[in-house]
């Protein structure tokens, strides 16, 4: 989502953030992020993917996650107003972080009003306050070198504020006014509503195939579930909204009993209580949020989204109940990483689809909903905790001639990991060694520490990252493979392809006709020689079953019908 910016990272903030990162950096020898999202050891050449190293032999078995929760660094208080206050220990860093997290998200959008929570939060954050117009809000924030952003998910909406501590006194009244006293300017409402509609109709449908595939998969996996509708909204629903509906919705869901105030960084002693006290002026109570039912796979097996494109985006997944609080999480995280860690090269998918066959740019797997933090940071965003989770595989766009081979290759590799080629002891130990360093990168700023602490609150945990890292050390290859087989069921996967000529794709999927790989040729029309073993595997992959059971299991829709 577009940020209400408020600095372009002015020099003072940038310097302070750099100092914070240095103070919080991992110990010597830990891995550090590469600007392309890979991981390198300190001093190593940039832009080279890291090879996971075996974990040290002298590791002691760690207690399960549930037994590690007593090490919580955050102080949590429920105030008489109903507001929950979460305070991380203050430090000497120059940046102060305040996050206002409400237990509301797109699941609170009424039927026929998909996107109402998202648009409401955005108009609050960007549309001005009663004291300041939208333009004046920007003019007030820019010289403070501050950031004010919102993040809306299925169950959570977070107002994210960062500022240098010297400007905190000027910044805080603006932040609290955004929540307590939005301007509800009709002109700003129309501008932001139009931007949201354009984001669907132009960016998502026309220019962002990767996210088109992912969001189509979300609506397919959660069809009939409160998570079904796109967080951004549906175009026709957004067009039907008026500013009064947003104002009424804010009064229903942005209430004191749904609010958690989180603070971190170099903040003064009473900051959290002062902010919570001001925000106690919010409406005291909301209706009890609706229960979240368990999502179940239901089909169709394939959703084929017809759009004009030279390549095809591919997303595969199924809903499930596994969460980071589950005792199987450590083992599943090892299996996921060995199969396909986000923007890393150690996974089977990346090695076999991209590196060996050159099918596309990247191939990854996830055991919970994932959105990248952005920029050079390949870690997951915080603020997207959910009661229902998902297993997904993301194949970055593939040339149309190889799209069905790529789908089959992913299904083939998944089947191999569950049967003939389970994760080996060496593979597991290498992955544990990789994760032992990689997890240290996930909370390298006070803002991310705060985000994880708030997520821990959602899941009823504390110190998740430290507990996860510790628990990895006692996991064996047998435990990894047992958990992987327990949770993964390829028959339940739903598959989305977004690209052109989907009628022919449907025909091939239903017939299970072979789809041989087309290797790239050089300027002379020659194909580089491939290993005999790889060519033999290619012949197996090209005939691997798609798993569609009949015509109803393969649905074709025009992209114009998606999110309408």
C-alpha positions as CSV (number, residue, x, y, z in Angstrom):
1,X,0.0,0.0,0.0
2,X,1.1,3.5,-0.7
3,X,2.8,5.1,2.3
4,X,1.8,8.5,3.8
5,X,5.4,9.5,3.7
6,X,6.9,11.6,5.4
7,X,10.4,11.8,4.7
8,X,12.0,10.1,1.9
9,X,14.2,9.0,4.7
10,X,15.7,12.3,5.8
11,X,19.3,12.2,6.8
12,X,18.7,12.3,10.5
13,X,16.4,9.3,10.4
14,X,18.6,7.4,8.1
15,X,21.7,7.9,10.3
16,X,19.8,6.9,13.4
17,X,18.4,3.8,11.8
18,X,21.8,2.8,10.6
19,X,23.1,3.2,14.2
20,X,20.2,1.1,15.5
21,X,21.0,-1.7,13.0
22,X,24.7,-1.7,13.9
23,X,23.8,-2.0,17.6
24,X,21.4,-4.8,17.0
25,X,23.5,-6.7,14.4
26,X,24.2,-10.4,14.8
27,X,27.4,-11.6,16.3
28,X,30.5,-12.0,14.0
29,X,30.0,-14.9,11.6
30,X,26.2,-14.6,11.4
31,X,24.7,-14.3,8.0
32,X,23.6,-10.9,6.6
33,X,21.2,-9.9,3.9
34,X,22.3,-9.3,0.3
35,X,20.6,-6.5,-1.5
36,X,19.0,-9.0,-3.9
37,X,17.4,-10.8,-1.0
38,X,20.0,-13.6,-0.7
39,X,22.1,-14.2,2.3
40,X,25.9,-13.8,2.5
41,X,28.5,-14.1,5.3
42,X,30.1,-10.8,6.4
43,X,32.8,-9.8,4.0
44,X,31.7,-12.3,1.3
45,X,31.1,-11.1,-2.3
46,X,27.7,-9.6,-2.8
47,X,25.0,-10.9,-5.0
48,X,26.0,-14.5,-4.5
49,X,23.4,-16.9,-3.1
50,X,24.4,-18.4,0.2
51,X,25.0,-22.1,0.6
52,X,23.6,-23.4,3.9
53,X,26.3,-24.7,6.2
54,X,25.9,-27.6,8.5
55,X,24.9,-26.7,12.1
56,X,27.5,-27.3,14.8
57,X,27.7,-30.7,16.3
58,X,27.7,-29.4,19.8
59,X,24.0,-28.5,19.9
60,X,21.8,-29.3,22.8
61,X,18.2,-30.4,22.4
62,X,15.9,-27.4,22.9
63,X,12.6,-27.3,24.8
64,X,9.5,-27.2,22.6
65,X,8.1,-23.8,21.6
66,X,5.5,-23.9,24.3
67,X,8.1,-24.3,27.0
68,X,10.1,-21.3,25.8
69,X,7.4,-18.7,26.2
70,X,8.4,-17.5,29.6
71,X,11.3,-15.5,28.2
72,X,9.0,-12.6,27.0
73,X,10.9,-9.3,26.8
74,X,7.7,-7.3,26.4
75,X,5.6,-5.8,29.2
76,X,1.9,-6.2,28.6
77,X,-0.8,-4.4,30.4
78,X,-4.6,-4.3,29.9
79,X,-5.8,-0.8,30.9
80,X,-9.2,0.1,32.4
81,X,-10.2,1.6,29.0
82,X,-9.9,-1.9,27.4
83,X,-6.8,-0.9,25.5
84,X,-3.9,-3.3,25.7
85,X,-0.4,-1.8,26.1
86,X,2.7,-3.7,24.9
87,X,6.0,-2.1,25.8
88,X,9.4,-3.5,24.7
89,X,12.3,-2.5,27.0
90,X,13.4,1.1,26.0
91,X,16.9,1.5,24.7
92,X,19.3,4.3,23.6
93,X,18.3,4.2,19.9
94,X,17.3,7.5,18.4
95,X,14.2,6.2,16.7
96,X,10.8,5.7,18.5
97,X,8.3,3.3,17.1
98,X,4.6,3.4,17.9
99,X,2.2,0.8,16.4
100,X,-1.5,1.0,16.9
101,X,-3.0,-2.4,16.1
102,X,-6.7,-3.0,15.9
103,X,-8.3,-6.5,15.8
104,X,-10.1,-5.7,12.6
105,X,-9.5,-6.3,8.9
106,X,-11.1,-7.3,5.7
107,X,-13.1,-10.0,7.4
108,X,-15.2,-7.2,9.0
109,X,-16.2,-5.9,5.5
110,X,-19.9,-6.3,5.1
111,X,-21.2,-8.4,2.2
112,X,-21.1,-6.2,-0.9
113,X,-18.6,-3.8,0.6
114,X,-15.3,-5.6,0.0
115,X,-12.5,-3.2,0.8
116,X,-14.4,-1.1,3.3
117,X,-11.9,-1.6,6.1
118,X,-8.9,-1.0,3.9
119,X,-10.4,2.2,2.4
120,X,-11.5,3.5,5.8
121,X,-8.0,3.1,7.3
122,X,-6.4,4.7,4.3
123,X,-8.7,7.8,4.4
124,X,-8.0,8.1,8.1
125,X,-4.2,7.9,7.5
126,X,-4.0,10.0,4.4
127,X,-7.1,12.1,4.2
128,X,-6.2,14.6,6.9
129,X,-7.5,15.3,10.4
130,X,-10.0,17.8,11.6
131,X,-7.2,20.2,12.4
132,X,-5.1,19.5,9.2
133,X,-6.1,19.0,5.6
134,X,-4.4,16.2,3.7
135,X,-1.9,18.7,2.2
136,X,-1.3,20.3,5.6
137,X,-0.8,16.8,7.1
138,X,2.0,16.1,4.7
139,X,3.5,19.5,5.2
140,X,3.5,19.0,9.0
141,X,5.1,15.6,8.8
142,X,7.8,16.1,6.3
143,X,10.1,18.3,8.3
144,X,9.8,15.8,11.2
145,X,11.5,13.1,9.2
146,X,8.6,10.8,10.2
147,X,6.7,7.9,8.7
148,X,3.0,7.1,9.1
149,X,1.8,4.0,7.3
150,X,-1.1,1.6,7.6
151,X,-1.2,-2.2,7.1
152,X,-4.5,-3.9,6.6
153,X,-4.8,-7.7,6.6
154,X,-7.6,-10.2,7.1
155,X,-7.9,-9.8,10.9
156,X,-5.6,-6.9,11.8
157,X,-5.2,-3.3,10.9
158,X,-2.0,-1.5,12.1
159,X,-1.2,2.2,12.1
160,X,2.7,2.3,12.0
161,X,4.5,5.4,13.1
162,X,8.3,6.1,13.3
163,X,10.0,9.3,14.3
164,X,13.3,10.5,15.7
165,X,12.9,11.0,19.5
166,X,13.7,14.7,19.2
167,X,10.5,15.2,17.1
168,X,8.3,12.9,19.2
169,X,6.4,15.6,21.0
170,X,5.3,17.2,17.7
171,X,4.5,13.9,16.0
172,X,2.4,12.2,18.6
173,X,-0.6,14.6,18.5
174,X,-0.8,14.1,14.7
175,X,-0.7,10.3,15.0
176,X,-3.5,10.2,17.6
177,X,-5.6,12.8,15.7
178,X,-5.4,10.5,12.6
179,X,-7.2,7.8,14.6
180,X,-9.4,9.9,16.8
181,X,-10.3,12.9,14.6
182,X,-10.2,11.9,10.9
183,X,-11.2,14.7,8.5
184,X,-13.5,12.5,6.3
185,X,-13.0,15.0,3.5
186,X,-15.3,14.0,0.6
187,X,-12.7,15.1,-2.0
188,X,-9.9,13.0,-0.4
189,X,-12.3,10.1,0.0
190,X,-13.1,10.2,-3.8
191,X,-9.4,10.5,-4.6
192,X,-8.4,7.5,-2.5
193,X,-11.3,5.4,-3.6
194,X,-10.4,6.1,-7.3
195,X,-6.8,5.1,-6.5
196,X,-8.0,1.8,-4.9
197,X,-10.2,1.0,-7.9
198,X,-7.3,1.8,-10.3
199,X,-5.0,-0.4,-8.2
200,X,-7.4,-3.3,-9.0
201,X,-8.3,-2.6,-12.6
202,X,-4.9,-1.4,-13.8
203,X,-2.1,-2.6,-11.5
204,X,-3.4,-5.9,-10.4
205,X,-5.3,-7.1,-13.5
206,X,-3.0,-5.6,-16.1
207,X,0.5,-5.0,-14.8
208,X,1.3,-7.3,-11.8
209,X,0.9,-10.9,-12.9
210,X,2.7,-12.3,-9.9
211,X,0.4,-10.7,-7.4
212,X,-2.6,-11.4,-9.6
213,X,-1.9,-15.1,-9.4
214,X,-1.4,-14.9,-5.6
215,X,-4.6,-13.0,-4.9
216,X,-6.6,-15.2,-7.2
217,X,-5.3,-18.2,-5.3
218,X,-6.4,-16.5,-2.0
219,X,-10.0,-16.1,-3.2
220,X,-10.0,-19.6,-4.6
221,X,-8.6,-21.3,-1.4
222,X,-10.9,-19.4,0.9
223,X,-14.0,-19.4,-1.2
224,X,-17.1,-19.0,1.1
225,X,-14.8,-18.2,4.0
226,X,-14.4,-14.8,5.8
227,X,-10.9,-14.6,4.3
228,X,-12.2,-14.9,0.7
229,X,-12.4,-11.3,-0.5
230,X,-9.4,-9.3,-1.6
231,X,-8.2,-7.0,1.2
232,X,-7.9,-4.1,-1.2
233,X,-11.6,-4.7,-2.1
234,X,-13.7,-5.4,-5.2
235,X,-14.0,-2.8,-7.9
236,X,-17.8,-2.5,-8.0
237,X,-18.0,-2.6,-4.2
238,X,-15.5,0.3,-3.8
239,X,-17.4,2.3,-6.4
240,X,-20.6,1.9,-4.4
241,X,-19.2,3.3,-1.2
242,X,-19.6,6.8,0.3
243,X,-17.8,8.7,2.9
244,X,-20.6,8.2,5.5
245,X,-20.2,4.4,5.3
246,X,-16.5,4.8,6.1
247,X,-17.2,7.0,9.0
248,X,-19.8,4.6,10.5
249,X,-17.5,1.6,9.9
250,X,-14.7,3.3,11.8
251,X,-16.9,3.7,14.7
252,X,-17.8,0.0,14.7
253,X,-14.3,-1.5,14.3
254,X,-11.7,1.1,15.5
255,X,-12.7,0.8,19.1
256,X,-10.8,0.8,22.4
257,X,-11.5,-2.9,23.2
258,X,-9.9,-3.9,19.9
259,X,-6.8,-1.8,20.2
260,X,-3.2,-2.7,21.2
261,X,-0.7,0.1,21.6
262,X,2.9,-1.0,21.1
263,X,6.0,1.0,21.6
264,X,9.7,0.3,21.1
265,X,13.0,2.1,20.6
266,X,14.4,5.1,22.6
267,X,11.0,6.2,23.9
268,X,10.4,8.1,27.2
269,X,9.1,6.2,30.2
270,X,5.4,7.0,30.0
271,X,5.0,7.1,26.3
272,X,2.8,4.0,25.9
273,X,0.4,4.9,28.7
274,X,0.1,8.5,27.5
275,X,-0.8,7.3,24.0
276,X,-3.2,4.7,25.4
277,X,-4.8,7.3,27.6
278,X,-5.4,9.7,24.7
279,X,-6.9,6.9,22.6
280,X,-9.2,5.8,25.4
281,X,-11.5,8.5,23.8
282,X,-12.3,5.9,21.1
283,X,-15.7,4.2,21.2
284,X,-15.3,1.8,24.1
285,X,-16.7,-1.4,22.7
286,X,-17.5,-3.1,19.4
287,X,-19.6,-6.1,18.6
288,X,-17.8,-9.4,19.3
289,X,-15.9,-10.4,16.2
290,X,-17.3,-13.3,14.3
291,X,-15.8,-16.7,14.9
292,X,-13.3,-17.8,12.2
293,X,-14.4,-21.2,10.8
294,X,-11.8,-23.7,9.7
295,X,-11.1,-23.3,6.0
296,X,-11.1,-26.5,4.0
297,X,-9.9,-27.2,0.4
298,X,-12.9,-27.5,-1.9
299,X,-11.8,-26.9,-5.5
300,X,-11.8,-26.4,-8.3
301,X,-8.4,-28.0,-8.7
302,X,-7.5,-25.4,-11.4
303,X,-8.5,-21.8,-11.8
304,X,-7.2,-20.5,-15.2
305,X,-7.3,-16.7,-15.5
306,X,-7.4,-15.5,-19.0
307,X,-5.4,-12.4,-19.8
308,X,-3.0,-11.1,-22.5
309,X,0.5,-12.0,-21.4
310,X,3.7,-13.5,-22.8
311,X,4.3,-15.5,-19.6
312,X,2.2,-17.2,-17.0
313,X,2.1,-16.6,-13.3
314,X,1.5,-19.8,-11.2
315,X,0.4,-20.1,-7.6
316,X,-0.4,-23.3,-5.8
317,X,-1.8,-23.8,-2.3
318,X,-4.3,-25.1,0.2
319,X,-5.6,-23.8,3.6
320,X,-4.7,-25.5,6.8
321,X,-4.5,-25.0,10.6
322,X,-0.8,-25.2,11.1
323,X,0.5,-22.1,12.9
324,X,3.8,-20.9,14.4
325,X,2.4,-22.0,17.8
326,X,2.2,-25.6,16.7
327,X,4.7,-28.1,17.9
328,X,5.3,-29.2,14.3
329,X,6.3,-25.6,13.3
330,X,10.1,-26.1,13.7
331,X,10.2,-29.4,11.7
332,X,7.9,-27.9,9.0
333,X,10.0,-24.8,8.7
334,X,13.0,-26.9,8.0
335,X,11.2,-28.9,5.4
336,X,9.8,-25.7,3.8
337,X,13.3,-24.1,3.6
338,X,14.8,-27.3,2.1
339,X,12.0,-27.4,-0.4
340,X,11.9,-23.6,-1.3
341,X,12.9,-20.7,1.0
342,X,11.7,-17.3,-0.2
343,X,14.4,-15.6,-2.3
344,X,17.1,-18.1,-1.4
345,X,18.9,-20.7,-3.5
346,X,19.1,-23.6,-1.2
347,X,15.7,-25.1,-1.9
348,X,14.9,-28.0,-4.2
349,X,12.5,-25.9,-6.2
350,X,15.0,-23.2,-6.9
351,X,17.8,-25.6,-7.7
352,X,15.8,-27.8,-10.0
353,X,13.3,-25.4,-11.7
354,X,15.5,-22.3,-12.1
355,X,19.1,-23.4,-11.8
356,X,19.0,-26.7,-13.6
357,X,16.3,-25.9,-16.2
358,X,16.1,-22.1,-16.4
359,X,12.3,-22.1,-16.2
360,X,11.9,-18.7,-14.5
361,X,13.4,-16.3,-12.0
362,X,12.4,-18.0,-8.7
363,X,10.4,-20.8,-7.1
364,X,9.5,-20.8,-3.4
365,X,7.2,-22.5,-0.8
366,X,5.5,-21.1,2.3
367,X,3.9,-22.6,5.4
368,X,2.0,-19.5,6.4
369,X,0.7,-16.4,4.6
370,X,3.7,-14.4,3.4
371,X,4.2,-10.9,2.1
372,X,7.7,-9.6,1.8
373,X,8.6,-6.6,3.9
374,X,9.8,-4.8,0.7
375,X,12.9,-3.4,-0.9
376,X,16.0,-5.2,0.0
377,X,14.4,-6.9,3.0
378,X,13.3,-10.4,2.0
379,X,11.8,-11.2,5.4
380,X,8.0,-11.5,6.0
381,X,5.9,-8.5,7.0
382,X,4.6,-8.5,10.5
383,X,1.0,-7.5,11.2
384,X,-0.4,-10.4,9.1
385,X,-1.1,-12.9,11.9
386,X,-4.1,-15.1,11.1
387,X,-6.2,-17.8,12.8
388,X,-6.3,-19.8,9.6
389,X,-3.1,-20.3,7.6
390,X,-2.1,-21.8,4.3
391,X,0.6,-23.8,2.5
392,X,1.5,-22.2,-0.8
393,X,4.0,-22.6,-3.7
394,X,4.9,-19.6,-5.8
395,X,6.4,-20.0,-9.3
396,X,7.4,-16.7,-10.7
397,X,6.1,-16.2,-14.2
398,X,7.1,-18.9,-16.8
399,X,7.2,-18.6,-20.6
400,X,3.9,-19.9,-21.9
401,X,5.5,-22.8,-23.7
402,X,6.8,-24.2,-20.4
403,X,4.1,-23.2,-18.0
404,X,2.5,-26.6,-17.7
405,X,5.8,-28.3,-17.5
406,X,6.6,-26.0,-14.6
407,X,3.3,-26.9,-12.8
408,X,4.1,-30.5,-13.2
409,X,7.7,-30.0,-12.1
410,X,6.5,-28.5,-8.8
411,X,4.0,-31.2,-8.2
412,X,6.6,-33.8,-9.1
413,X,9.1,-32.4,-6.7
414,X,6.5,-32.2,-3.9
415,X,5.5,-35.8,-4.5
416,X,9.2,-36.9,-4.4
417,X,9.7,-35.1,-1.1
418,X,6.8,-37.1,0.3
419,X,7.8,-40.4,-1.1
420,X,10.9,-41.6,-3.0
421,X,13.2,-38.7,-2.0
422,X,12.5,-37.6,1.6
423,X,14.7,-34.9,3.1
424,X,18.1,-36.5,3.9
425,X,20.0,-36.1,7.2
426,X,22.6,-34.0,5.4
427,X,19.9,-31.8,3.8
428,X,18.2,-31.2,7.1
429,X,21.4,-30.4,9.0
430,X,22.5,-27.9,6.3
431,X,19.1,-26.3,6.4
432,X,19.2,-26.1,10.2
433,X,22.6,-24.4,10.0
434,X,21.2,-21.9,7.4
435,X,18.1,-21.1,9.5
436,X,20.2,-20.7,12.7
437,X,21.8,-17.7,11.1
438,X,19.0,-16.5,8.9
439,X,16.4,-16.1,11.6
440,X,18.7,-13.6,13.3
441,X,18.0,-11.2,10.4
442,X,14.2,-11.1,11.0
443,X,14.1,-8.6,13.8
444,X,17.1,-6.4,13.3
445,X,15.3,-3.1,14.0
446,X,13.2,-2.0,16.9
447,X,10.2,-1.7,14.5
448,X,10.4,-5.3,13.5
449,X,10.9,-6.4,17.1
450,X,7.7,-4.6,18.0
451,X,5.9,-6.2,15.1
452,X,6.9,-9.7,16.1
453,X,5.9,-8.9,19.8
454,X,2.5,-7.9,18.7
455,X,2.1,-11.0,16.5
456,X,3.1,-13.1,19.5
457,X,0.2,-11.5,21.4
458,X,-2.1,-12.6,18.6
459,X,-0.9,-16.2,18.8
460,X,-0.6,-16.3,22.6
461,X,3.1,-16.7,22.5
462,X,6.2,-14.7,23.4
463,X,9.8,-14.6,22.1
464,X,8.7,-16.6,19.0
465,X,11.9,-16.0,17.0
466,X,14.2,-17.1,19.8
467,X,12.1,-20.1,20.6
468,X,11.9,-21.1,17.0
469,X,15.6,-20.8,16.5
470,X,16.3,-22.8,19.7
471,X,13.8,-25.5,18.9
472,X,15.3,-26.2,15.5
473,X,18.5,-27.6,17.0
474,X,16.8,-30.7,18.4
475,X,14.8,-31.7,15.3
476,X,15.9,-34.8,13.4
477,X,15.5,-35.7,9.7
478,X,12.9,-38.3,10.7
479,X,10.8,-35.7,12.5
480,X,11.1,-33.3,9.5
481,X,9.8,-36.0,7.1
482,X,7.1,-37.2,9.5
483,X,5.7,-33.7,9.9
484,X,5.9,-33.0,6.2
485,X,4.0,-36.1,5.4
486,X,1.5,-35.3,8.1
487,X,0.6,-31.9,6.9
488,X,1.1,-32.0,3.1
489,X,-1.6,-33.5,0.9
490,X,-1.0,-32.9,-2.8
491,X,-4.6,-34.0,-3.6
492,X,-5.9,-30.9,-1.8
493,X,-3.8,-28.4,-3.7
494,X,-5.6,-25.7,-5.8
495,X,-3.7,-24.3,-8.7
496,X,-4.0,-20.9,-10.4
497,X,-2.5,-19.9,-13.7
498,X,-2.8,-16.4,-15.0
499,X,-1.9,-16.0,-18.7
500,X,-3.2,-16.2,-22.3
501,X,-4.9,-19.0,-24.2
502,X,-6.4,-20.7,-21.2
503,X,-8.8,-22.8,-23.3
504,X,-5.9,-24.8,-24.7
505,X,-4.5,-25.1,-21.1
506,X,-7.7,-26.5,-19.9
507,X,-7.8,-29.0,-22.7
508,X,-4.3,-30.2,-21.9
509,X,-4.9,-30.4,-18.1
510,X,-8.1,-32.5,-18.6
511,X,-6.4,-34.8,-21.1
512,X,-3.1,-35.1,-19.2
513,X,-1.3,-35.0,-22.5
514,X,2.5,-34.7,-22.2
515,X,4.0,-31.2,-21.9
516,X,7.7,-31.5,-22.8
517,X,10.1,-28.7,-21.6
518,X,11.4,-26.3,-24.3
519,X,15.0,-25.4,-23.4
520,X,16.3,-22.1,-24.6
521,X,18.4,-22.0,-27.7
522,X,21.4,-19.9,-28.5
523,X,21.7,-17.6,-31.5
524,X,22.6,-20.6,-33.7
525,X,19.4,-22.4,-32.7
526,X,21.4,-24.8,-30.5
527,X,20.3,-26.1,-27.1
528,X,23.0,-26.6,-24.5
529,X,23.7,-30.2,-23.7
530,X,21.9,-31.4,-20.6
531,X,22.8,-34.3,-18.2
532,X,21.3,-37.6,-19.2
533,X,19.8,-38.0,-15.7
534,X,18.1,-34.6,-16.0
535,X,16.6,-35.5,-19.4
536,X,15.3,-38.7,-18.0
537,X,13.6,-36.9,-15.2
538,X,12.2,-34.4,-17.7
539,X,10.4,-37.3,-19.4
540,X,8.9,-38.3,-16.1
541,X,7.8,-34.8,-15.3
542,X,6.2,-34.1,-18.7
543,X,3.7,-36.9,-18.0
544,X,3.1,-36.3,-14.3
545,X,-0.7,-36.2,-13.5
546,X,-2.2,-32.8,-13.1
547,X,-4.9,-34.3,-10.8
548,X,-8.0,-32.7,-12.4
549,X,-11.0,-35.1,-12.0
550,X,-13.2,-33.6,-14.7
551,X,-14.5,-30.5,-16.4
552,X,-15.8,-28.9,-13.2
553,X,-12.3,-29.2,-11.7
554,X,-10.9,-26.7,-14.2
555,X,-12.5,-23.3,-14.3
556,X,-11.6,-20.6,-16.8
557,X,-12.4,-16.9,-16.0
558,X,-11.5,-13.7,-17.7
559,X,-9.3,-11.4,-15.7
560,X,-11.9,-8.7,-15.9
561,X,-14.2,-10.8,-13.7
562,X,-11.6,-11.1,-10.9
563,X,-12.1,-8.8,-8.0
564,X,-15.1,-7.1,-9.7
